Amino acid sequence: RKVINMRLEYVGTDITELSLRKDIPDDAEIELQTNTNYTVYFSEDGDSCYGEFNVEIISQHDPSMLSINYCSKSYFNIYDAYFGEEGDIERKIHMEVFNRIFPMCNETLRQFTSMAGVPNISLLDMNMSDMDIVTEAAPQFSM
């Protein structure tokens, strides 16, 4: 079967972690290391999903100087999607969820760090392509 007008409806986002530890001396220059992880989980009936986005930003040489952690779950209803054997629709949903939630996550981090006195912290633009996506069995959930 073909996918006809597959549509995602944004339901909401829960920020499950947002923390910052900062102890930067006035004369210090730091190099940042950013680690990200993004996963989509589908409900058992395939009618909903959530994208979990995790970010860790640390001072590369001394993590005690700066450590930022962010984790969110963004929920979506899925309409008119057929889940087949090949995983094509899962990849399409994975990319669309990412493209919708990345700007919000990035802006949350930027605003949060700016208010905490750490300016110019934002994630580099990320291009989600089919090559970046791995579909595998994952814990199911119910909404």
Beta strands, then each sheet from edge to edge (+ up, - down):
strand 1: 7-22
strand 2: 32-42
strand 3: 48-59
strand 4: 66-79
sheet 1: 1+ 4- 3+ 2-
end
